[in-house]
């Protein structure tokens, strides 16, 4: 649970937003964690971000550290921007690497894991990717050796074609012509 989950919104007793937008306690935060623990709630002033940071620091590891950053509005926004930028770079870099031999999909999944720390859509996409990969590998595991060999051959031909055309189009380097020159010397 993020620290921001305990912030009251202008709602009436039914849980719907109030028509006036006012709350009974305009400058207070209800600590929902204590409600879940002991059935009683504590009401605090909104200005006690230091108390929230101290509580977050009591949690161990990276989750406590992240909750400490999330305890202020500026920290929450900064964390979303930083996590979004790092995750986007990883996902885009991984997608560029996918057609080439190497860890393209691994980098894409790593980028989604980074994004999933702050964004629910990334978490859902990561879970979908895991399920799809698991289903595909299970299907491939049930196939005979001929299908497995065919999949490896198709992957090798695809990777070779991508490398060949990538070098030809980007560096104007034709590997077939270069190989013929080496063989005729």
Residue frames relative to the residue before (quaternion, step in Angstrom):
aa qw qx qy qz dx dy dz
X 1.0000 0.0000 0.0000 0.0000 0.00 0.00 0.00
X 0.3652 -0.7235 0.5449 0.2151 3.56 -0.82 0.94
X 0.6189 -0.5563 0.4065 0.3772 3.53 -1.16 0.58
X 0.6452 0.5543 -0.3227 0.4152 3.58 1.04 -0.75
X 0.5425 0.6406 -0.4063 0.3610 3.62 1.20 -0.30
X 0.6675 0.5214 -0.3080 0.4333 3.59 1.15 -0.41
X 0.4933 0.6702 -0.4367 0.3418 3.61 1.20 -0.02
X 0.4068 -0.7169 0.5168 0.2313 3.55 -0.87 1.00
X 0.1802 -0.7409 0.6324 0.1365 3.52 -1.14 0.65
X 0.6036 -0.5752 0.3917 0.3891 3.57 -1.14 0.46
X 0.2304 0.7667 -0.5581 0.2182 3.58 -0.07 1.33
X 0.4213 -0.6660 0.5391 0.2973 3.51 -1.22 0.45
X 0.7492 -0.4169 0.2581 0.4453 3.62 -1.26 -0.03
X 0.6291 0.5306 -0.3515 0.4462 3.65 1.15 -0.29
X 0.5666 -0.6079 0.3883 0.3982 3.59 1.22 -0.18
X 0.5814 0.5597 -0.3814 0.4507 3.57 1.28 -0.08
X 0.6019 -0.5453 0.4142 0.4108 3.61 -1.14 0.46
X 0.4458 -0.6899 0.4946 0.2840 3.56 -0.94 0.86
X 0.5975 -0.6009 0.4012 0.3478 3.53 -1.16 0.62
X 0.7155 0.4339 -0.2587 0.4826 3.57 1.04 -0.71
X 0.4366 -0.6935 0.4646 0.3356 3.57 1.18 -0.45
X 0.5506 0.6152 -0.3921 0.4059 3.57 1.29 0.02
X 0.2333 -0.7355 0.6144 0.1649 3.52 -1.29 0.42
X 0.6234 -0.5313 0.4064 0.4049 3.54 -1.26 0.28
X 0.7731 0.1675 -0.0876 0.6054 3.57 1.08 -0.73
X 0.2186 -0.8494 0.4602 0.1377 3.60 0.19 1.23
X 0.7868 0.2776 -0.1583 0.5280 3.64 1.00 -0.60
X 0.5647 0.6114 -0.3791 0.4044 3.59 1.00 0.71
X 0.2403 -0.7267 0.6258 0.1502 3.51 -1.33 0.49
X 0.2673 -0.7425 0.5897 0.1715 3.56 -0.95 0.85
X 0.3156 -0.7449 0.5584 0.1836 3.57 -0.78 1.03
X 0.2238 -0.8180 0.5203 0.1005 3.58 -0.16 1.31
X 0.5580 0.5986 -0.4043 0.4085 3.60 1.15 -0.42
X 0.6717 0.4774 -0.3173 0.4693 3.60 0.94 -0.77
X 0.5719 0.5647 -0.3839 0.4547 3.61 1.15 -0.51
X 0.6773 0.4937 -0.2908 0.4615 3.54 0.94 -0.93
X 0.6777 0.5015 -0.2965 0.4486 3.60 1.02 -0.77
X 0.8685 0.0804 0.0138 0.4889 3.55 0.49 -1.16
X 0.5652 -0.6275 0.3822 0.3752 3.57 1.19 0.05
X 0.6909 0.4024 -0.2985 0.5211 3.61 1.19 -0.05
X 0.2811 -0.7656 0.5564 0.1590 3.54 -1.08 0.67
X 0.2908 -0.7218 0.5997 0.1867 3.50 -1.20 0.61
X 0.1992 -0.7554 0.6099 0.1328 3.54 -1.06 0.75
X 0.0488 -0.8088 0.5857 -0.0183 3.54 -0.78 1.07
X 0.5538 -0.5679 0.4829 0.3710 3.51 -1.27 0.35
X 0.5529 -0.6413 0.4180 0.3291 3.58 -1.08 0.69
X 0.6277 0.5805 -0.3384 0.3930 3.59 1.12 -0.37
X 0.6016 0.5941 -0.3717 0.3833 3.61 1.17 0.01
X 0.0497 0.8189 -0.5647 0.0896 3.57 0.67 1.12
X 0.5912 0.5723 -0.3729 0.4288 3.59 1.12 -0.58
X 0.6295 0.5188 -0.3344 0.4719 3.59 1.02 -0.75
X 0.6501 0.5061 -0.3148 0.4713 3.59 0.97 -0.84
X 0.6379 0.5170 -0.3263 0.4683 3.59 1.01 -0.77
X 0.6471 0.5135 -0.3229 0.4619 3.59 0.97 -0.81
X 0.6461 0.5066 -0.3175 0.4744 3.59 0.99 -0.82
X 0.6589 0.5028 -0.3099 0.4659 3.57 0.97 -0.82
X 0.6353 0.5357 -0.3306 0.4474 3.59 1.06 -0.72
X 0.5895 0.5755 -0.3685 0.4307 3.59 1.17 -0.49
X 0.5894 0.5353 -0.3774 0.4729 3.60 1.16 -0.48
X 0.4354 -0.7192 0.4790 0.2526 3.54 -1.01 0.73
X 0.8296 0.3046 -0.2024 0.4219 3.49 -1.30 0.46
X 0.8113 -0.3018 0.2177 0.4510 3.47 -1.33 -0.41
X 0.6030 0.5756 -0.3740 0.4065 3.61 1.06 -0.61
X 0.6522 0.4988 -0.3123 0.4778 3.57 1.00 -0.76
X 0.6368 0.5239 -0.3196 0.4668 3.55 1.03 -0.82
X 0.6747 0.4829 -0.2982 0.4719 3.60 0.91 -0.88
X 0.6385 0.5105 -0.3331 0.4698 3.61 1.01 -0.74
X 0.6107 0.5437 -0.3478 0.4587 3.58 1.09 -0.65
X 0.6550 0.4850 -0.3070 0.4915 3.57 1.01 -0.76
X 0.6867 0.4985 -0.2813 0.4481 3.58 0.97 -0.87
X 0.5375 0.6736 -0.3979 0.3148 3.61 1.17 -0.32
X 0.7359 0.2866 -0.2338 0.5672 3.60 1.20 -0.14
X 0.6356 -0.5544 0.3834 0.3764 3.55 -1.18 0.58
X 0.6598 0.5040 -0.3065 0.4656 3.59 0.95 -0.87
X 0.6585 0.5103 -0.3076 0.4598 3.56 0.95 -0.85
X 0.6368 0.5355 -0.3194 0.4536 3.56 1.00 -0.86
X 0.6857 0.4749 -0.2784 0.4762 3.58 0.90 -0.94
X 0.6500 0.5127 -0.3134 0.4653 3.58 0.95 -0.85
X 0.6510 0.5143 -0.3168 0.4597 3.58 0.95 -0.85
X 0.6467 0.5086 -0.3275 0.4645 3.61 0.94 -0.82
X 0.6602 0.5036 -0.3148 0.4599 3.59 0.94 -0.84
X 0.6828 0.4836 -0.2953 0.4613 3.60 0.85 -0.95
X 0.6688 0.4819 -0.3001 0.4801 3.60 0.87 -0.93
X 0.6449 0.5249 -0.3212 0.4532 3.60 0.97 -0.80
X 0.6731 0.4925 -0.2998 0.4631 3.58 0.94 -0.86
X 0.6711 0.4866 -0.3041 0.4695 3.60 0.86 -0.92
X 0.6764 0.4942 -0.2944 0.4600 3.58 0.88 -0.92
X 0.6523 0.5126 -0.3198 0.4577 3.59 0.98 -0.82
X 0.6329 0.5180 -0.3368 0.4665 3.60 0.98 -0.79
X 0.6661 0.5005 -0.3068 0.4601 3.58 0.92 -0.87
X 0.6764 0.4880 -0.3047 0.4599 3.59 0.86 -0.91
X 0.6748 0.4819 -0.3024 0.4700 3.60 0.87 -0.90
X 0.6494 0.5057 -0.3157 0.4721 3.59 0.95 -0.83
X 0.6542 0.5108 -0.3073 0.4654 3.58 0.99 -0.81
X 0.6547 0.5042 -0.3162 0.4661 3.57 0.98 -0.82
X 0.6171 0.5181 -0.3462 0.4805 3.59 1.09 -0.63
X 0.7103 0.4647 -0.2596 0.4605 3.59 1.02 -0.81
X 0.4696 0.7156 -0.4356 0.2786 3.62 1.15 -0.42
X 0.7329 0.4249 -0.2975 0.4403 3.66 0.66 -0.85
X 0.6643 0.4930 -0.3061 0.4711 3.59 1.17 -0.40
X 0.5848 -0.5519 0.4341 0.4061 3.57 -1.17 0.41
X 0.5600 0.5880 -0.4359 0.3881 3.55 -0.84 0.93
X 0.7176 -0.5025 0.3123 0.3674 3.55 -1.32 -0.09
X 0.0960 0.8491 -0.5161 0.0592 3.63 0.93 0.77
X 0.7190 0.4334 -0.2639 0.4749 3.58 0.73 -1.02
X 0.6020 0.5573 -0.3589 0.4452 3.57 1.08 -0.64
X 0.6634 0.4850 -0.2985 0.4853 3.59 1.00 -0.82
X 0.6110 0.5362 -0.3512 0.4646 3.62 1.04 -0.70
X 0.6809 0.4728 -0.2904 0.4781 3.59 0.88 -0.93
X 0.6199 0.5253 -0.3467 0.4685 3.61 1.05 -0.67
X 0.6502 0.5109 -0.3118 0.4680 3.60 0.99 -0.81
X 0.6513 0.4950 -0.3148 0.4814 3.58 1.01 -0.77
X 0.6230 0.5273 -0.3448 0.4635 3.60 1.05 -0.68
X 0.6311 0.5086 -0.3311 0.4831 3.60 1.02 -0.74
X 0.6782 0.4850 -0.2950 0.4668 3.60 0.88 -0.92
X 0.6352 0.5614 -0.3302 0.4151 3.59 1.06 -0.74
X 0.5530 0.6019 -0.4122 0.4025 3.61 1.17 -0.26
X 0.7934 0.2706 -0.1397 0.5270 3.61 1.15 -0.50
X 0.7800 0.3176 -0.1513 0.5175 3.60 1.08 -0.60
X 0.4362 -0.7187 0.4828 0.2452 3.58 -0.77 1.07
X 0.6220 0.5442 -0.3565 0.4357 3.61 0.98 -0.73
X 0.6479 0.5066 -0.3250 0.4669 3.60 1.01 -0.72
X 0.6195 0.5348 -0.3409 0.4626 3.57 1.06 -0.71
X 0.6602 0.4958 -0.3040 0.4753 3.59 0.94 -0.87
X 0.6571 0.5015 -0.3088 0.4705 3.60 0.97 -0.84
X 0.6337 0.5229 -0.3266 0.4673 3.59 1.02 -0.76
X 0.6595 0.4946 -0.3086 0.4746 3.59 0.93 -0.85
X 0.6234 0.5248 -0.3317 0.4753 3.60 1.03 -0.76
X 0.6588 0.5107 -0.3034 0.4617 3.59 0.94 -0.88
X 0.6460 0.5122 -0.3200 0.4669 3.58 0.98 -0.80
X 0.6594 0.5024 -0.3122 0.4641 3.58 0.93 -0.88
X 0.6634 0.5085 -0.3043 0.4568 3.58 0.94 -0.90
X 0.6613 0.4977 -0.3046 0.4714 3.59 0.91 -0.88
X 0.6494 0.5150 -0.3144 0.4628 3.57 0.96 -0.84
X 0.6617 0.4979 -0.3061 0.4696 3.59 0.95 -0.86
X 0.6609 0.5086 -0.3123 0.4550 3.59 0.96 -0.83
X 0.6797 0.4702 -0.3023 0.4750 3.60 0.89 -0.85
X 0.6145 0.5223 -0.3509 0.4758 3.61 1.06 -0.62
X 0.6386 0.5126 -0.3258 0.4726 3.61 0.98 -0.81
X 0.6774 0.4884 -0.2987 0.4619 3.57 0.87 -0.94
X 0.6301 0.5452 -0.3254 0.4470 3.59 1.07 -0.69
X 0.6754 0.4887 -0.2899 0.4700 3.59 1.12 -0.61
X 0.5924 0.5923 -0.3632 0.4078 3.59 1.23 -0.36
X 0.5759 -0.5852 0.4540 0.3461 3.51 -1.31 0.39
X 0.7067 -0.4745 0.3168 0.4184 3.55 -1.32 0.22
X 0.6161 0.5626 -0.3650 0.4130 3.63 1.04 -0.64
X 0.6512 0.4921 -0.3165 0.4833 3.60 1.00 -0.77
X 0.6366 0.5280 -0.3258 0.4580 3.60 1.00 -0.80
X 0.6532 0.4958 -0.3092 0.4816 3.59 0.96 -0.85
X 0.6373 0.5279 -0.3213 0.4603 3.59 0.98 -0.83
X 0.6452 0.5088 -0.3212 0.4708 3.61 0.96 -0.82
X 0.6558 0.4986 -0.3136 0.4722 3.61 0.93 -0.84
X 0.6585 0.5065 -0.3145 0.4593 3.61 0.94 -0.83
X 0.6474 0.5043 -0.3216 0.4724 3.59 0.94 -0.84
X 0.6502 0.5054 -0.3182 0.4696 3.60 0.97 -0.82
X 0.6652 0.5005 -0.3077 0.4608 3.62 0.95 -0.84
X 0.6549 0.4957 -0.3152 0.4755 3.61 0.95 -0.85
X 0.6487 0.5162 -0.3163 0.4611 3.59 0.97 -0.84
X 0.6662 0.4907 -0.3058 0.4710 3.60 0.90 -0.88
X 0.6434 0.5185 -0.3223 0.4619 3.60 0.99 -0.81
X 0.6630 0.4999 -0.3054 0.4661 3.58 0.91 -0.88
X 0.6538 0.5092 -0.3209 0.4586 3.60 0.95 -0.81
X 0.6590 0.4874 -0.3166 0.4773 3.59 0.92 -0.83
X 0.6489 0.5288 -0.3198 0.4439 3.61 0.91 -0.91
X 0.7351 0.4092 -0.2420 0.4834 3.59 0.73 -1.04
X 0.5920 0.5639 -0.3660 0.4444 3.58 1.12 -0.54
X 0.6853 0.4588 -0.2772 0.4931 3.57 0.96 -0.87
X 0.6559 0.5189 -0.3166 0.4475 3.58 0.99 -0.84
X 0.7374 0.4222 -0.2430 0.4679 3.60 0.83 -0.89
X 0.7423 0.4139 -0.2519 0.4629 3.61 0.94 -0.75
X 0.8053 0.2422 -0.1188 0.5279 3.61 0.89 -0.86
X 0.3716 -0.7408 0.4695 0.3046 3.57 1.33 -0.02
X 0.4424 0.6650 -0.4543 0.3947 3.55 1.04 0.90
X 0.1471 -0.7920 0.5901 0.0538 3.58 -0.49 1.22
X 0.3355 -0.7829 0.4911 0.1827 3.57 -0.35 1.22
X 0.6203 0.5417 -0.3513 0.4454 3.61 1.03 -0.65
X 0.6606 0.4866 -0.3045 0.4838 3.60 0.93 -0.87
X 0.6538 0.5069 -0.3126 0.4668 3.59 0.97 -0.83
X 0.6466 0.5058 -0.3228 0.4711 3.61 0.99 -0.74
X 0.6380 0.5162 -0.3278 0.4681 3.61 1.02 -0.76
X 0.6315 0.5245 -0.3334 0.4637 3.60 1.00 -0.76
X 0.6675 0.5000 -0.3058 0.4593 3.60 0.94 -0.83
X 0.6832 0.4935 -0.2855 0.4563 3.59 1.03 -0.79
X 0.7043 0.4656 -0.2746 0.4603 3.62 1.05 -0.64
X 0.5153 0.6497 -0.4260 0.3617 3.65 1.12 -0.11
